[in-house]
Amino acid sequence: MKLEEIADNLQEAVQRYSDLPLNDVLELSEVLRILDVNLSAMVHVRDEYYKKFQSVYFNSESKTEAGKNREAEMKVPELDLVRKILRHYSEVQSSIRSQISLRKNDVK
């Protein structure tokens, strides 16, 4: 999967989550599954962009680490986006897990 496709899938899952009643454990579990699958794919995408970032960094003609880093960040901005996506959607994942746990405890 590509970055754009994964990002779209994650956004759709969050939209679905926002429209759900919080007591619908089955649907919450399905949204969580979609997040899990897409975040797993995103980790592989991150590795691809990290390799590109490293290549730019190590092939940079800049004399300083800061300069090499700036150049790599400019030429591979997707890596920063992927990091933000992973961080944000991991928090959403945790929130959904908490909701599911709360609802399961309510049923007992």
C-alpha positions, 0 to 999 in steps of 0.5 A: 500500500502507498502512503496516500491510500493508508492515510485515506483508510485511517481517515475513513476509520476515524470518521467511522469511529466518530459516527459510532455509538460508543456501546457498539463494541462489534463496530468499535472492534472493526474500526480498531482492526482497520487501524491496526492493519493500516498502521502495520502497513504504515510502518513499512512505508516509514521504512522506505522513506527512512531509507530515502532520508538516510540516502539523502543525508549521507550523500549530502555535500553539506559539511554539518550534521544540521545541514545534512538533516535539513536537506534530507528533511526538505527532500523527504518530507514524507518521513515527518508526515509518516511519523505524525500519522503513526503517533496520532493514530496510535493514540486513536487506537489506544482510545478505541481500546479503552472504549472497548474495555469499558464497554466489555466491563459494563456488560459483565 
